[in-house]
Amino acid sequence: MLPVVIGLLLLAAWPFRWEKGPTQTVHGSDEDLKIVHLRDRWTGQNWLVYYGWHGEEVYSGETYPHLNEEVIAKEASLILKSPEGRKKKQDLEAKLAEAKEEKKKHSYGHTQYLRLAEQLKAKLESPYDDPWLTATDPVWQMEAEQIVRPSIPPELVKECDAWRNANRRVKKLTEQINKLPEWAQKEAKKRLTQEAYRKRNIATGIWAGLVGISLLTSVYLFVREKRKNDSRLL
């Protein structure tokens, strides 16, 4: 009898797992969303359930964990200080130092290229009749450089290209280093989201397991009791 009671109590506990909060309605030119707030009493995690559409995305009950910004910031800070975060920064800084050294190595040749290119471009006349398009306009400068480039010694062209490639790497790596906090934020959200789903699934699995055990135990006891009663009748 006890397993049956326990099983029934477990089944009855399921509706009380979720505490329903307010429902938000968001209207806009590219969205018409209804967001239902839920709280999982078993894990303490808050969830958002989406219905409607946002841009090209259509939602019909998809559930996402609602993450606290302070928790995300704390997790992001831990990620930056972790061996993974420190190694990522060290690797980027090493590549940046290498790119800066490469840029410095070709700096003289790049300067010589620019001087010669400016001298050759000064002899050109702009093919444009637009009075607003002066000789210093970036559009004309780019086209003029392509015109004079074949007249520049190949070794200087090579030096210029090497400097520009290194300069692009310096800018890209500097941007990546500056965006490490942003990377840590995204990584923190990803990990906390995975953790929320994991806890929810574990809680659900334990509940389902207990219900299954109660059901099997009840069936076993019922069959055993029936066999005992049948044996007494014989």
C-alpha positions as CSV (number, residue, x, y, z in Angstrom):
1,M,0.0,0.0,0.0
2,L,2.8,2.4,0.9
3,P,4.5,2.3,-2.6
4,V,1.1,3.2,-4.1
5,V,0.7,6.1,-1.8
6,I,4.3,7.3,-2.5
7,G,3.7,7.0,-6.3
8,L,0.5,9.0,-6.1
9,L,2.2,11.7,-4.0
10,L,5.0,11.9,-6.5
11,L,2.5,12.2,-9.4
12,A,0.6,14.9,-7.5
13,A,3.8,16.8,-6.8
14,W,4.5,17.4,-10.5
15,P,1.9,20.2,-11.0
16,F,3.3,22.0,-7.9
17,R,6.8,21.9,-9.3
18,W,6.2,25.0,-11.5
19,E,5.4,28.3,-10.0
20,K,3.8,30.5,-12.7
21,G,4.8,34.2,-12.7
22,P,3.6,37.1,-14.8
23,T,3.1,36.9,-18.6
24,Q,4.7,39.6,-20.8
25,T,3.4,40.7,-24.2
26,V,5.8,42.4,-26.5
27,H,4.5,44.0,-29.7
28,G,6.7,45.6,-32.4
29,S,7.2,45.9,-36.1
30,D,9.2,42.6,-36.2
31,E,7.9,40.8,-33.1
32,D,4.7,39.8,-31.4
33,L,5.8,37.8,-28.4
34,K,4.1,36.4,-25.3
35,I,6.7,35.5,-22.6
36,V,5.5,33.4,-19.6
37,H,7.7,33.5,-16.5
38,L,8.1,30.2,-14.6
39,R,10.0,29.1,-11.5
40,D,11.2,25.6,-11.0
41,R,10.6,25.0,-7.2
42,W,12.8,21.8,-7.3
43,T,15.9,23.5,-8.7
44,G,15.3,27.2,-7.9
45,Q,15.9,28.1,-11.6
46,N,13.7,30.7,-13.3
47,W,12.6,30.0,-16.9
48,L,11.0,31.9,-19.8
49,V,8.5,30.3,-22.2
50,Y,8.2,32.0,-25.6
51,Y,5.1,32.1,-27.8
52,G,4.8,34.1,-31.0
53,W,7.4,35.4,-33.4
54,H,10.5,37.7,-33.4
55,G,11.9,38.6,-36.8
56,E,12.2,35.3,-38.7
57,E,12.0,33.2,-35.5
58,V,8.7,31.5,-34.6
59,Y,8.2,30.2,-31.0
60,S,5.6,27.8,-29.8
61,G,6.5,27.0,-26.2
62,E,10.3,27.0,-26.3
63,T,11.7,27.3,-22.8
64,Y,15.0,29.1,-21.9
65,P,16.6,29.7,-18.5
66,H,16.4,33.3,-17.2
67,L,19.9,34.0,-16.1
68,N,20.8,36.6,-13.4
69,E,23.2,39.3,-14.7
70,E,25.2,39.3,-11.5
71,V,25.6,35.5,-11.7
72,I,26.7,35.8,-15.4
73,A,29.2,38.6,-14.5
74,K,30.7,36.5,-11.7
75,E,31.0,33.4,-13.9
76,A,32.6,35.5,-16.7
77,S,35.1,36.8,-14.2
78,L,36.0,33.3,-13.1
79,I,36.4,32.2,-16.8
80,L,38.8,35.1,-17.5
81,K,40.8,34.1,-14.4
82,S,40.7,30.4,-15.2
83,P,43.6,28.5,-16.9
84,E,41.6,28.5,-20.1
85,G,41.0,32.3,-20.0
86,R,44.6,33.1,-19.1
87,K,45.9,30.8,-21.9
88,K,43.6,32.4,-24.4
89,K,44.8,35.8,-23.5
90,Q,48.5,34.7,-23.5
91,D,48.1,33.1,-26.9
92,L,46.6,36.2,-28.4
93,E,49.2,38.5,-26.8
94,A,52.0,36.3,-28.2
95,K,50.5,36.4,-31.7
96,L,50.1,40.2,-31.3
97,A,53.7,40.6,-30.3
98,E,54.7,38.5,-33.3
99,A,52.5,40.6,-35.7
100,K,54.0,43.9,-34.3
101,E,57.5,42.6,-34.8
102,E,56.6,41.6,-38.4
103,K,55.1,45.1,-38.9
104,K,58.2,46.7,-37.6
105,K,60.4,44.5,-39.8
106,H,58.8,45.9,-43.0
107,S,58.2,49.4,-41.7
108,Y,61.2,51.0,-43.6
109,G,60.2,49.3,-46.9
110,H,56.6,50.4,-46.5
111,T,57.6,54.0,-45.9
112,Q,59.8,54.0,-49.0
113,Y,56.9,52.5,-51.0
114,L,54.5,55.3,-49.8
115,R,57.0,58.0,-50.6
116,L,57.5,56.7,-54.2
117,A,53.8,56.1,-54.6
118,E,53.0,59.7,-53.6
119,Q,55.5,61.1,-56.0
120,L,54.1,59.1,-58.9
121,K,50.5,59.9,-57.9
122,A,51.3,63.6,-57.8
123,K,52.0,63.5,-61.5
124,L,48.5,62.0,-62.3
125,E,45.4,64.0,-63.0
126,S,42.1,62.9,-61.6
127,P,39.8,61.6,-64.3
128,Y,36.8,62.8,-62.4
129,D,35.0,66.1,-63.2
130,D,33.4,66.2,-59.8
131,P,34.8,69.3,-58.0
132,W,34.2,67.6,-54.7
133,L,36.5,64.8,-55.6
134,T,39.9,66.2,-54.8
135,A,43.3,64.7,-55.2
136,T,43.2,63.6,-51.5
137,D,39.9,61.8,-51.8
138,P,40.2,58.2,-50.6
139,V,38.5,56.9,-53.8
140,W,40.9,58.6,-56.1
141,Q,43.8,57.7,-53.9
142,M,43.0,54.0,-54.1
143,E,42.6,54.1,-57.9
144,A,45.7,56.2,-58.3
145,E,47.7,53.7,-56.3
146,Q,46.6,50.9,-58.5
147,I,47.7,52.9,-61.5
148,V,51.2,53.7,-60.2
149,R,51.8,50.3,-58.5
150,P,53.3,48.6,-61.6
151,S,55.9,51.4,-61.7
152,I,57.1,50.7,-58.2
153,P,60.0,48.3,-57.7
154,P,58.7,44.8,-56.8
155,E,60.8,44.5,-53.7
156,L,59.0,47.7,-52.3
157,V,55.6,46.4,-53.3
158,K,56.4,43.2,-51.4
159,E,57.5,45.1,-48.4
160,C,54.4,47.2,-48.5
161,D,52.1,44.2,-48.7
162,A,53.9,42.4,-45.9
163,W,53.5,45.5,-43.7
164,R,49.8,45.9,-44.5
165,N,49.2,42.2,-43.8
166,A,51.0,42.5,-40.4
167,N,49.0,45.7,-39.7
168,R,45.7,43.9,-40.3
169,R,46.8,41.1,-38.0
170,V,47.7,43.7,-35.3
171,K,44.3,45.3,-35.5
172,K,42.4,42.0,-35.5
173,L,44.4,40.6,-32.6
174,T,44.0,43.8,-30.6
175,E,40.3,43.7,-31.2
176,Q,40.1,40.1,-30.0
177,I,42.1,40.9,-26.9
178,N,39.8,43.9,-26.1
179,K,36.7,41.6,-26.7
180,L,37.9,38.9,-24.2
181,P,35.4,40.1,-21.6
182,E,32.6,39.9,-24.2
183,W,33.8,36.3,-25.0
184,A,33.8,35.4,-21.3
185,Q,30.2,36.8,-21.0
186,K,29.0,34.6,-23.9
187,E,30.9,31.6,-22.6
188,A,29.4,32.2,-19.1
189,K,25.8,32.4,-20.5
190,K,26.5,29.2,-22.5
191,R,27.8,27.3,-19.5
192,L,25.1,28.5,-17.1
193,T,22.4,27.6,-19.7
194,Q,23.8,24.1,-20.0
195,E,24.0,23.8,-16.2
196,A,20.3,24.9,-15.9
197,Y,19.2,22.3,-18.4
198,R,21.3,19.7,-16.8
199,K,19.8,20.4,-13.3
200,R,16.3,20.4,-14.7
201,N,16.9,17.1,-16.5
202,I,18.4,15.5,-13.4
203,A,15.5,16.6,-11.2
204,T,13.0,15.3,-13.8
205,G,15.0,12.0,-14.1
206,I,15.0,11.5,-10.4
207,W,11.3,12.2,-10.2
208,A,10.5,9.8,-13.1
209,G,12.8,7.1,-11.5
210,L,11.0,7.3,-8.2
211,V,7.6,7.1,-9.9
212,G,8.8,4.1,-11.9
213,I,10.2,2.4,-8.8
214,S,7.0,3.0,-6.9
215,L,4.9,1.6,-9.8
216,L,7.1,-1.5,-10.2
217,T,7.1,-2.1,-6.4
218,S,3.3,-1.7,-6.3
219,V,2.9,-4.2,-9.1
220,Y,5.4,-6.6,-7.5
221,L,3.6,-6.5,-4.2
222,F,0.2,-6.8,-5.8
223,V,1.4,-9.9,-7.8
224,R,3.0,-11.5,-4.7
225,E,-0.1,-10.9,-2.6
226,K,-2.3,-12.4,-5.3
227,R,-0.2,-15.5,-5.5
228,K,-0.4,-15.9,-1.7
229,N,-4.1,-15.6,-1.8
230,D,-4.3,-18.1,-4.6
231,S,-2.1,-20.5,-2.8
232,R,-4.3,-20.3,0.3
233,L,-7.4,-21.2,-1.8
234,L,-5.8,-24.4,-3.1
